[in-house]
Amino acid sequence: MSPIPRRLALILASAGIASCIGAWAADPTANATGDLSDLLPPPELAASSNSGSSAGGAAKGSAQGGVTEEIELEGMHAFGAKARHGGDAFGSFTETSSHFKYVAVPQISKDLFLRVGVEWDRFDFGTSNLHPNFGLPSTLESEALVLGADWKLSEQWLLRAEISPGFYGTSENLGMNSASVPVTVGGVYLQSPDLQWIVGMRIDPRSDYPVMPGAGVRWQFADQWTLDAVLPTPRIEYELNKKVEFFAGASVDGGTFRVNNGTGVGAGRPGLSSAMVSYTEVGMGGGVAWKFLPGFELDGSGGYLVYRDFDYFNSKADYKADPAPYIDLSVSAKF
């Protein structure tokens, strides 16, 4: 994977260009949830944009002045794989990642919603079996606020602008030297209840590609089948019934972080001290989603992490990992 596609995958993963707009467009009154909601206006906006009927009016009226809450919890474990630098293996490592997000969405007017919340992500790498001269961090972590707004520009265009001020470093290095304020701007074009186009842009001044655009499409091409060609989880979905859905595809995760002061110094790699690293991982697999209560969804999946890269882009150092099997479990709620 060349550097530009790798950065594109990372930026889109961070931007979270949304896919669950398809569920809202298909059922305007539903309180649907999905994996990729970060650029997605709330269901009330989609309802008013896709329904001039009493159902759309009821959705708008019932939510006027209310507050919607969104919660995400996710954990992933990847089993042991060899780490490499310049083609040479330096031992093996494991990975465990965790994700939490809470956002409150108060309605300001029928076309405007605010978004206020917090988000936490952490990658833990089991590096005890690595060669001491290797440069992998033991953790990468971010703690950030979520501040933004959703706006219905027209009957077909829904827009979102969001900033994520916070700290992006390691568990030992969450301070001012790891502070950043990434910005996400995006929109959804509702061509029909079965077809939505998504565009967006991520701005992160610390990244080696500070500005990166992206696009995607969600298309329900048959009654039970949907093509969700949107990062960070492009996939094909089969709806068994209203509660159970199977899916297969890819997943992309990562971020840009500042590592600890002194990293690599004792191992003869002083250029890694307090350096910026862009971490990218790409998985391939499948799973099942279960809507066990209204507004609540439990997802279980597994597969292989086929690509992992630690790119110290300012220090000209790059570390990779062999493919490894993984398991993932997540729960999300919107109420």
PyMOL commands that set and color helices and strands:
alter all, ss='L'
color gray80, all
select helices_A, chain A and resi 3-15+21-26+43-50+54-63+176-178+270-272
alter helices_A, ss='H'
color red, helices_A
select strands_A, chain A and resi 67-85+88-109+112-126+139-152+157-163+166-169+179-180+183-192+195-203+211-219+225-229+235-239+244-258+276-293+296-312+317-321+324-334
alter strands_A, ss='S'
color yellow, strands_A
deselect
rebuild
show_as cartoon
